[in-house]
């Protein structure tokens, strides 16, 4: 990065609806994506994103911060981990995830930028 850059999620470079159970907005900073995702009650990756991704599990690497809500991540190896508001997280490729409870989950994901370092 050679210069100061600021982007606002109110004007994302890309926006994706996640089967009515959520959305993902992306801003690009110096060619790297930063994603703000909101998942609603009932959202599960295998139900809402798998048909879009075309893979059995999420193959993205995530590095981020949970702003609100409660998410459980199910790794392909059988490991489960809770992510709650205030948690920073790293999730390797090969997982499913779902919202737990009635509250929306809001996450900021720097994973793809992390992969490009």
Buried (B, 14 or more C-beta within 10 A) or exposed (E): EEEEEEEEBEEBEEEBEBBEBBBBBBBBBEEBBBBBBBBBBBBBBBBBBBEEEEEEBBEBBBBBBBBEBBBBBBBEEEEEBEBBBEBEBEBBBBBBBBBBEEEBBBBBBBBBBBEEE
